[in-house]
Amino acid sequence: MLNVLDNYNRKLLGVEINFSLSAVRVVQVLTCLVQYHSRPAQLCTGNKPEFISLRLSK
C-alpha cells in the first residue's frame, strides 16, 4: 500500500493498493499527483534509505 500525505496539513493526497508496487508504478502515481498538486519540496518515506530504489531517487 502506498499512502501519499501532505505532512503540513495532514491531507491524504493519494492511495495506491496492490499486492506488489514496483518503483515504476510508484513513480507513475507520484507523477499524476504532481500534475494535480504542486511538486513537493521533499519526499519523506516510511522505509529506511536502503529500501528506496534508484528509480525513485531520480
mmJSON file of the N, C-alpha and C atoms, coordinates in Angstrom:
{"data_MODEL":{"atom_site":{
"group_PDB":["ATOM","ATOM","ATOM","ATOM","ATOM","ATOM","ATOM","ATOM","ATOM","ATOM","ATOM","ATOM","ATOM","ATOM","ATOM","ATOM","ATOM","ATOM","ATOM","ATOM","ATOM","ATOM","ATOM","ATOM","ATOM","ATOM","ATOM","ATOM","ATOM","ATOM","ATOM","ATOM","ATOM","ATOM","ATOM","ATOM","ATOM","ATOM","ATOM","ATOM","ATOM","ATOM","ATOM","ATOM","ATOM","ATOM","ATOM","ATOM","ATOM","ATOM","ATOM","ATOM","ATOM","ATOM","ATOM","ATOM","ATOM","ATOM","ATOM","ATOM","ATOM","ATOM","ATOM","ATOM","ATOM","ATOM","ATOM","ATOM","ATOM","ATOM","ATOM","ATOM","ATOM","ATOM","ATOM","ATOM","ATOM","ATOM","ATOM","ATOM","ATOM","ATOM","ATOM","ATOM","ATOM","ATOM","ATOM","ATOM","ATOM","ATOM","ATOM","ATOM","ATOM","ATOM","ATOM","ATOM","ATOM","ATOM","ATOM","ATOM","ATOM","ATOM","ATOM","ATOM","ATOM","ATOM","ATOM","ATOM","ATOM","ATOM","ATOM","ATOM","ATOM","ATOM","ATOM","ATOM","ATOM","ATOM","ATOM","ATOM","ATOM","ATOM","ATOM","ATOM","ATOM","ATOM","ATOM","ATOM","ATOM","ATOM","ATOM","ATOM","ATOM","ATOM","ATOM","ATOM","ATOM","ATOM","ATOM","ATOM","ATOM","ATOM","ATOM","ATOM","ATOM","ATOM","ATOM","ATOM","ATOM","ATOM","ATOM","ATOM","ATOM","ATOM","ATOM","ATOM","ATOM","ATOM","ATOM","ATOM","ATOM","ATOM","ATOM","ATOM","ATOM","ATOM","ATOM","ATOM","ATOM","ATOM","ATOM","ATOM","ATOM","ATOM"],
"id":[1,2,3,4,5,6,7,8,9,10,11,12,13,14,15,16,17,18,19,20,21,22,23,24,25,26,27,28,29,30,31,32,33,34,35,36,37,38,39,40,41,42,43,44,45,46,47,48,49,50,51,52,53,54,55,56,57,58,59,60,61,62,63,64,65,66,67,68,69,70,71,72,73,74,75,76,77,78,79,80,81,82,83,84,85,86,87,88,89,90,91,92,93,94,95,96,97,98,99,100,101,102,103,104,105,106,107,108,109,110,111,112,113,114,115,116,117,118,119,120,121,122,123,124,125,126,127,128,129,130,131,132,133,134,135,136,137,138,139,140,141,142,143,144,145,146,147,148,149,150,151,152,153,154,155,156,157,158,159,160,161,162,163,164,165,166,167,168,169,170,171,172,173,174],
"type_symbol":["N","C","C","N","C","C","N","C","C","N","C","C","N","C","C","N","C","C","N","C","C","N","C","C","N","C","C","N","C","C","N","C","C","N","C","C","N","C","C","N","C","C","N","C","C","N","C","C","N","C","C","N","C","C","N","C","C","N","C","C","N","C","C","N","C","C","N","C","C","N","C","C","N","C","C","N","C","C","N","C","C","N","C","C","N","C","C","N","C","C","N","C","C","N","C","C","N","C","C","N","C","C","N","C","C","N","C","C","N","C","C","N","C","C","N","C","C","N","C","C","N","C","C","N","C","C","N","C","C","N","C","C","N","C","C","N","C","C","N","C","C","N","C","C","N","C","C","N","C","C","N","C","C","N","C","C","N","C","C","N","C","C","N","C","C","N","C","C","N","C","C","N","C","C"],
"label_atom_id":["N","CA","C","N","CA","C","N","CA","C","N","CA","C","N","CA","C","N","CA","C","N","CA","C","N","CA","C","N","CA","C","N","CA","C","N","CA","C","N","CA","C","N","CA","C","N","CA","C","N","CA","C","N","CA","C","N","CA","C","N","CA","C","N","CA","C","N","CA","C","N","CA","C","N","CA","C","N","CA","C","N","CA","C","N","CA","C","N","CA","C","N","CA","C","N","CA","C","N","CA","C","N","CA","C","N","CA","C","N","CA","C","N","CA","C","N","CA","C","N","CA","C","N","CA","C","N","CA","C","N","CA","C","N","CA","C","N","CA","C","N","CA","C","N","CA","C","N","CA","C","N","CA","C","N","CA","C","N","CA","C","N","CA","C","N","CA","C","N","CA","C","N","CA","C","N","CA","C","N","CA","C","N","CA","C","N","CA","C","N","CA","C","N","CA","C","N","CA","C","N","CA","C"],
"label_alt_id":[null,null,null,null,null,null,null,null,null,null,null,null,null,null,null,null,null,null,null,null,null,null,null,null,null,null,null,null,null,null,null,null,null,null,null,null,null,null,null,null,null,null,null,null,null,null,null,null,null,null,null,null,null,null,null,null,null,null,null,null,null,null,null,null,null,null,null,null,null,null,null,null,null,null,null,null,null,null,null,null,null,null,null,null,null,null,null,null,null,null,null,null,null,null,null,null,null,null,null,null,null,null,null,null,null,null,null,null,null,null,null,null,null,null,null,null,null,null,null,null,null,null,null,null,null,null,null,null,null,null,null,null,null,null,null,null,null,null,null,null,null,null,null,null,null,null,null,null,null,null,null,null,null,null,null,null,null,null,null,null,null,null,null,null,null,null,null,null,null,null,null,null,null,null],
"label_comp_id":["MET","MET","MET","LEU","LEU","LEU","ASN","ASN","ASN","VAL","VAL","VAL","LEU","LEU","LEU","ASP","ASP","ASP","ASN","ASN","ASN","TYR","TYR","TYR","ASN","ASN","ASN","ARG","ARG","ARG","LYS","LYS","LYS","LEU","LEU","LEU","LEU","LEU","LEU","GLY","GLY","GLY","VAL","VAL","VAL","GLU","GLU","GLU","ILE","ILE","ILE","ASN","ASN","ASN","PHE","PHE","PHE","SER","SER","SER","LEU","LEU","LEU","SER","SER","SER","ALA","ALA","ALA","VAL","VAL","VAL","ARG","ARG","ARG","VAL","VAL","VAL","VAL","VAL","VAL","GLN","GLN","GLN","VAL","VAL","VAL","LEU","LEU","LEU","THR","THR","THR","CYS","CYS","CYS","LEU","LEU","LEU","VAL","VAL","VAL","GLN","GLN","GLN","TYR","TYR","TYR","HIS","HIS","HIS","SER","SER","SER","ARG","ARG","ARG","PRO","PRO","PRO","ALA","ALA","ALA","GLN","GLN","GLN","LEU","LEU","LEU","CYS","CYS","CYS","THR","THR","THR","GLY","GLY","GLY","ASN","ASN","ASN","LYS","LYS","LYS","PRO","PRO","PRO","GLU","GLU","GLU","PHE","PHE","PHE","ILE","ILE","ILE","SER","SER","SER","LEU","LEU","LEU","ARG","ARG","ARG","LEU","LEU","LEU","SER","SER","SER","LYS","LYS","LYS"],
"label_asym_id":["A","A","A","A","A","A","A","A","A","A","A","A","A","A","A","A","A","A","A","A","A","A","A","A","A","A","A","A","A","A","A","A","A","A","A","A","A","A","A","A","A","A","A","A","A","A","A","A","A","A","A","A","A","A","A","A","A","A","A","A","A","A","A","A","A","A","A","A","A","A","A","A","A","A","A","A","A","A","A","A","A","A","A","A","A","A","A","A","A","A","A","A","A","A","A","A","A","A","A","A","A","A","A","A","A","A","A","A","A","A","A","A","A","A","A","A","A","A","A","A","A","A","A","A","A","A","A","A","A","A","A","A","A","A","A","A","A","A","A","A","A","A","A","A","A","A","A","A","A","A","A","A","A","A","A","A","A","A","A","A","A","A","A","A","A","A","A","A","A","A","A","A","A","A"],
"label_entity_id":["1","1","1","1","1","1","1","1","1","1","1","1","1","1","1","1","1","1","1","1","1","1","1","1","1","1","1","1","1","1","1","1","1","1","1","1","1","1","1","1","1","1","1","1","1","1","1","1","1","1","1","1","1","1","1","1","1","1","1","1","1","1","1","1","1","1","1","1","1","1","1","1","1","1","1","1","1","1","1","1","1","1","1","1","1","1","1","1","1","1","1","1","1","1","1","1","1","1","1","1","1","1","1","1","1","1","1","1","1","1","1","1","1","1","1","1","1","1","1","1","1","1","1","1","1","1","1","1","1","1","1","1","1","1","1","1","1","1","1","1","1","1","1","1","1","1","1","1","1","1","1","1","1","1","1","1","1","1","1","1","1","1","1","1","1","1","1","1","1","1","1","1","1","1"],
"label_seq_id":[1,1,1,2,2,2,3,3,3,4,4,4,5,5,5,6,6,6,7,7,7,8,8,8,9,9,9,10,10,10,11,11,11,12,12,12,13,13,13,14,14,14,15,15,15,16,16,16,17,17,17,18,18,18,19,19,19,20,20,20,21,21,21,22,22,22,23,23,23,24,24,24,25,25,25,26,26,26,27,27,27,28,28,28,29,29,29,30,30,30,31,31,31,32,32,32,33,33,33,34,34,34,35,35,35,36,36,36,37,37,37,38,38,38,39,39,39,40,40,40,41,41,41,42,42,42,43,43,43,44,44,44,45,45,45,46,46,46,47,47,47,48,48,48,49,49,49,50,50,50,51,51,51,52,52,52,53,53,53,54,54,54,55,55,55,56,56,56,57,57,57,58,58,58],
"pdbx_PDB_ins_code":[null,null,null,null,null,null,null,null,null,null,null,null,null,null,null,null,null,null,null,null,null,null,null,null,null,null,null,null,null,null,null,null,null,null,null,null,null,null,null,null,null,null,null,null,null,null,null,null,null,null,null,null,null,null,null,null,null,null,null,null,null,null,null,null,null,null,null,null,null,null,null,null,null,null,null,null,null,null,null,null,null,null,null,null,null,null,null,null,null,null,null,null,null,null,null,null,null,null,null,null,null,null,null,null,null,null,null,null,null,null,null,null,null,null,null,null,null,null,null,null,null,null,null,null,null,null,null,null,null,null,null,null,null,null,null,null,null,null,null,null,null,null,null,null,null,null,null,null,null,null,null,null,null,null,null,null,null,null,null,null,null,null,null,null,null,null,null,null,null,null,null,null,null,null],
"Cartn_x":[0.838,0.0,0.89,0.558,1.274,0.307,0.619,-0.156,0.687,0.091,0.797,0.083,0.818,0.264,0.985,0.268,0.877,1.14,2.391,2.728,2.393,2.274,1.977,0.553,-0.407,-1.793,-2.434,-1.639,-2.064,-3.176,-3.187,-4.171,-3.699,-4.603,-4.302,-4.421,-3.312,-3.297,-3.574,-3.204,-3.422,-3.159,-3.821,-3.632,-3.546,-2.57,-2.42,-2.265,-3.131,-3.121,-2.937,-2.004,-1.768,-0.96,-0.859,-0.058,1.422,1.833,3.224,3.258,3.961,4.102,5.543,5.74,7.086,7.473,8.744,9.223,8.611,8.406,7.795,6.38,5.615,4.239,4.232,5.134,5.218,5.527,6.449,6.788,5.576,4.797,3.592,2.573,2.373,1.421,1.89,3.165,3.69,3.629,3.858,3.777,2.356,1.373,-0.028,-0.376,0.128,-0.152,0.5,1.698,2.386,1.624,1.002,0.212,-1.021,-1.606,-2.809,-2.473,-1.456,-0.989,0.347,0.931,2.254,3.333,4.533,5.648,6.139,6.342,6.79,8.253,8.604,9.997,10.857,10.26,10.995,10.025,10.549,9.78,10.3,9.405,9.772,9.179,9.958,9.464,9.441,8.557,8.477,9.526,10.126,11.16,12.53,13.44,14.818,15.444,16.468,17.064,17.523,17.914,18.401,17.277,16.006,14.89,14.384,14.914,14.495,15.228,14.48,15.089,15.797,16.693,17.395,16.42,15.41,14.422,13.652,13.321,12.579,13.462,14.726,15.619,15.94,15.609,15.876,14.85],
"Cartn_y":[-1.168,0.0,1.24,2.172,3.447,4.545,5.218,6.365,7.614,8.624,9.886,10.956,11.523,12.523,13.848,14.916,16.232,16.389,16.36,16.423,17.761,18.812,20.136,20.185,19.757,19.83,18.456,17.39,16.007,15.589,16.153,15.82,14.59,13.642,12.462,12.827,12.728,13.102,11.928,10.728,9.561,8.267,7.213,5.863,4.928,4.057,3.039,1.694,0.753,-0.549,-1.638,-2.533,-3.673,-4.699,-5.901,-6.926,-6.588,-5.96,-5.567,-4.233,-3.29,-1.982,-1.819,-1.795,-1.615,-0.141,0.121,1.51,2.276,1.602,2.25,2.705,1.865,2.224,3.37,3.359,4.45,5.768,5.745,6.956,7.431,6.519,6.897,7.577,7.018,7.601,8.988,9.125,10.425,11.449,11.014,11.919,12.441,11.569,12.001,12.987,12.727,13.629,14.992,15.021,16.295,17.11,16.43,17.153,17.794,17.142,17.666,18.667,18.366,19.238,19.829,20.641,21.17,20.153,20.351,19.46,19.721,18.668,18.872,19.295,19.982,20.379,19.17,18.188,16.978,15.82,14.613,13.4,12.737,12.295,11.527,10.141,9.127,7.76,7.096,6.118,5.347,4.254,3.955,2.924,3.524,2.695,3.154,3.431,4.268,4.638,3.465,2.352,1.237,0.567,0.862,0.293,1.2,2.384,3.309,2.953,2.771,2.352,3.514,3.185,4.212,4.961,4.267,4.89,5.975,5.746,6.73,7.912,7.688,8.773,9.76,9.428,10.346,11.375],
"Cartn_z":[0.0,0.0,0.0,-0.859,-0.922,-0.497,0.584,1.047,0.829,0.223,-0.004,0.81,1.775,2.682,2.535,2.78,2.938,4.43,4.828,6.253,6.887,6.091,6.648,7.186,6.38,6.832,7.034,6.929,7.15,6.183,5.003,3.976,3.205,2.987,2.198,0.725,-0.011,-1.423,-2.335,-1.926,-2.774,-2.052,-2.536,-2.016,-3.208,-3.207,-4.252,-3.54,-3.866,-3.202,-4.247,-3.976,-4.844,-4.06,-4.586,-3.92,-3.984,-5.065,-5.23,-5.977,-5.43,-6.068,-6.525,-7.819,-8.358,-8.293,-8.442,-8.459,-9.623,-10.743,-11.911,-11.571,-10.888,-10.514,-9.508,-8.558,-7.576,-8.28,-9.237,-9.993,-10.788,-11.372,-12.109,-11.203,-10.033,-9.081,-8.655,-8.336,-7.912,-9.047,-10.28,-11.421,-11.593,-11.455,-11.539,-10.426,-9.224,-8.111,-8.307,-8.884,-9.146,-10.182,-11.143,-12.146,-11.525,-10.531,-9.879,-8.776,-8.011,-6.922,-7.358,-6.542,-6.875,-6.497,-7.047,-6.744,-5.321,-4.539,-3.159,-3.098,-2.039,-1.836,-1.484,-0.8,-0.442,-0.252,-0.353,-0.107,1.153,1.999,3.184,3.025,3.303,3.187,4.548,4.687,5.917,5.966,4.821,4.763,5.016,5.405,5.594,4.231,4.16,2.869,2.015,2.619,1.81,1.001,1.337,0.6,-0.524,-0.639,-1.681,-2.97,-4.038,-5.301,-5.993,-6.882,-7.652,-8.552,-9.079,-9.952,-9.224,-7.979,-7.195,-6.8,-6.617,-6.191,-7.294,-8.558,-9.68,-9.75],
"occupancy":[1.0,1.0,1.0,1.0,1.0,1.0,1.0,1.0,1.0,1.0,1.0,1.0,1.0,1.0,1.0,1.0,1.0,1.0,1.0,1.0,1.0,1.0,1.0,1.0,1.0,1.0,1.0,1.0,1.0,1.0,1.0,1.0,1.0,1.0,1.0,1.0,1.0,1.0,1.0,1.0,1.0,1.0,1.0,1.0,1.0,1.0,1.0,1.0,1.0,1.0,1.0,1.0,1.0,1.0,1.0,1.0,1.0,1.0,1.0,1.0,1.0,1.0,1.0,1.0,1.0,1.0,1.0,1.0,1.0,1.0,1.0,1.0,1.0,1.0,1.0,1.0,1.0,1.0,1.0,1.0,1.0,1.0,1.0,1.0,1.0,1.0,1.0,1.0,1.0,1.0,1.0,1.0,1.0,1.0,1.0,1.0,1.0,1.0,1.0,1.0,1.0,1.0,1.0,1.0,1.0,1.0,1.0,1.0,1.0,1.0,1.0,1.0,1.0,1.0,1.0,1.0,1.0,1.0,1.0,1.0,1.0,1.0,1.0,1.0,1.0,1.0,1.0,1.0,1.0,1.0,1.0,1.0,1.0,1.0,1.0,1.0,1.0,1.0,1.0,1.0,1.0,1.0,1.0,1.0,1.0,1.0,1.0,1.0,1.0,1.0,1.0,1.0,1.0,1.0,1.0,1.0,1.0,1.0,1.0,1.0,1.0,1.0,1.0,1.0,1.0,1.0,1.0,1.0,1.0,1.0,1.0,1.0,1.0,1.0],
"B_iso_or_equiv":[0.0,0.0,0.0,0.0,0.0,0.0,0.0,0.0,0.0,0.0,0.0,0.0,0.0,0.0,0.0,0.0,0.0,0.0,0.0,0.0,0.0,0.0,0.0,0.0,0.0,0.0,0.0,0.0,0.0,0.0,0.0,0.0,0.0,0.0,0.0,0.0,0.0,0.0,0.0,0.0,0.0,0.0,0.0,0.0,0.0,0.0,0.0,0.0,0.0,0.0,0.0,0.0,0.0,0.0,0.0,0.0,0.0,0.0,0.0,0.0,0.0,0.0,0.0,0.0,0.0,0.0,0.0,0.0,0.0,0.0,0.0,0.0,0.0,0.0,0.0,0.0,0.0,0.0,0.0,0.0,0.0,0.0,0.0,0.0,0.0,0.0,0.0,0.0,0.0,0.0,0.0,0.0,0.0,0.0,0.0,0.0,0.0,0.0,0.0,0.0,0.0,0.0,0.0,0.0,0.0,0.0,0.0,0.0,0.0,0.0,0.0,0.0,0.0,0.0,0.0,0.0,0.0,0.0,0.0,0.0,0.0,0.0,0.0,0.0,0.0,0.0,0.0,0.0,0.0,0.0,0.0,0.0,0.0,0.0,0.0,0.0,0.0,0.0,0.0,0.0,0.0,0.0,0.0,0.0,0.0,0.0,0.0,0.0,0.0,0.0,0.0,0.0,0.0,0.0,0.0,0.0,0.0,0.0,0.0,0.0,0.0,0.0,0.0,0.0,0.0,0.0,0.0,0.0,0.0,0.0,0.0,0.0,0.0,0.0],
"pdbx_formal_charge":[null,null,null,null,null,null,null,null,null,null,null,null,null,null,null,null,null,null,null,null,null,null,null,null,null,null,null,null,null,null,null,null,null,null,null,null,null,null,null,null,null,null,null,null,null,null,null,null,null,null,null,null,null,null,null,null,null,null,null,null,null,null,null,null,null,null,null,null,null,null,null,null,null,null,null,null,null,null,null,null,null,null,null,null,null,null,null,null,null,null,null,null,null,null,null,null,null,null,null,null,null,null,null,null,null,null,null,null,null,null,null,null,null,null,null,null,null,null,null,null,null,null,null,null,null,null,null,null,null,null,null,null,null,null,null,null,null,null,null,null,null,null,null,null,null,null,null,null,null,null,null,null,null,null,null,null,null,null,null,null,null,null,null,null,null,null,null,null,null,null,null,null,null,null],
"auth_seq_id":[1,1,1,2,2,2,3,3,3,4,4,4,5,5,5,6,6,6,7,7,7,8,8,8,9,9,9,10,10,10,11,11,11,12,12,12,13,13,13,14,14,14,15,15,15,16,16,16,17,17,17,18,18,18,19,19,19,20,20,20,21,21,21,22,22,22,23,23,23,24,24,24,25,25,25,26,26,26,27,27,27,28,28,28,29,29,29,30,30,30,31,31,31,32,32,32,33,33,33,34,34,34,35,35,35,36,36,36,37,37,37,38,38,38,39,39,39,40,40,40,41,41,41,42,42,42,43,43,43,44,44,44,45,45,45,46,46,46,47,47,47,48,48,48,49,49,49,50,50,50,51,51,51,52,52,52,53,53,53,54,54,54,55,55,55,56,56,56,57,57,57,58,58,58],
"auth_comp_id":["MET","MET","MET","LEU","LEU","LEU","ASN","ASN","ASN","VAL","VAL","VAL","LEU","LEU","LEU","ASP","ASP","ASP","ASN","ASN","ASN","TYR","TYR","TYR","ASN","ASN","ASN","ARG","ARG","ARG","LYS","LYS","LYS","LEU","LEU","LEU","LEU","LEU","LEU","GLY","GLY","GLY","VAL","VAL","VAL","GLU","GLU","GLU","ILE","ILE","ILE","ASN","ASN","ASN","PHE","PHE","PHE","SER","SER","SER","LEU","LEU","LEU","SER","SER","SER","ALA","ALA","ALA","VAL","VAL","VAL","ARG","ARG","ARG","VAL","VAL","VAL","VAL","VAL","VAL","GLN","GLN","GLN","VAL","VAL","VAL","LEU","LEU","LEU","THR","THR","THR","CYS","CYS","CYS","LEU","LEU","LEU","VAL","VAL","VAL","GLN","GLN","GLN","TYR","TYR","TYR","HIS","HIS","HIS","SER","SER","SER","ARG","ARG","ARG","PRO","PRO","PRO","ALA","ALA","ALA","GLN","GLN","GLN","LEU","LEU","LEU","CYS","CYS","CYS","THR","THR","THR","GLY","GLY","GLY","ASN","ASN","ASN","LYS","LYS","LYS","PRO","PRO","PRO","GLU","GLU","GLU","PHE","PHE","PHE","ILE","ILE","ILE","SER","SER","SER","LEU","LEU","LEU","ARG","ARG","ARG","LEU","LEU","LEU","SER","SER","SER","LYS","LYS","LYS"],
"auth_asym_id":["A","A","A","A","A","A","A","A","A","A","A","A","A","A","A","A","A","A","A","A","A","A","A","A","A","A","A","A","A","A","A","A","A","A","A","A","A","A","A","A","A","A","A","A","A","A","A","A","A","A","A","A","A","A","A","A","A","A","A","A","A","A","A","A","A","A","A","A","A","A","A","A","A","A","A","A","A","A","A","A","A","A","A","A","A","A","A","A","A","A","A","A","A","A","A","A","A","A","A","A","A","A","A","A","A","A","A","A","A","A","A","A","A","A","A","A","A","A","A","A","A","A","A","A","A","A","A","A","A","A","A","A","A","A","A","A","A","A","A","A","A","A","A","A","A","A","A","A","A","A","A","A","A","A","A","A","A","A","A","A","A","A","A","A","A","A","A","A","A","A","A","A","A","A"],
"auth_atom_id":["N","CA","C","N","CA","C","N","CA","C","N","CA","C","N","CA","C","N","CA","C","N","CA","C","N","CA","C","N","CA","C","N","CA","C","N","CA","C","N","CA","C","N","CA","C","N","CA","C","N","CA","C","N","CA","C","N","CA","C","N","CA","C","N","CA","C","N","CA","C","N","CA","C","N","CA","C","N","CA","C","N","CA","C","N","CA","C","N","CA","C","N","CA","C","N","CA","C","N","CA","C","N","CA","C","N","CA","C","N","CA","C","N","CA","C","N","CA","C","N","CA","C","N","CA","C","N","CA","C","N","CA","C","N","CA","C","N","CA","C","N","CA","C","N","CA","C","N","CA","C","N","CA","C","N","CA","C","N","CA","C","N","CA","C","N","CA","C","N","CA","C","N","CA","C","N","CA","C","N","CA","C","N","CA","C","N","CA","C","N","CA","C","N","CA","C","N","CA","C","N","CA","C"],
"pdbx_PDB_model_num":[1,1,1,1,1,1,1,1,1,1,1,1,1,1,1,1,1,1,1,1,1,1,1,1,1,1,1,1,1,1,1,1,1,1,1,1,1,1,1,1,1,1,1,1,1,1,1,1,1,1,1,1,1,1,1,1,1,1,1,1,1,1,1,1,1,1,1,1,1,1,1,1,1,1,1,1,1,1,1,1,1,1,1,1,1,1,1,1,1,1,1,1,1,1,1,1,1,1,1,1,1,1,1,1,1,1,1,1,1,1,1,1,1,1,1,1,1,1,1,1,1,1,1,1,1,1,1,1,1,1,1,1,1,1,1,1,1,1,1,1,1,1,1,1,1,1,1,1,1,1,1,1,1,1,1,1,1,1,1,1,1,1,1,1,1,1,1,1,1,1,1,1,1,1]
}}}
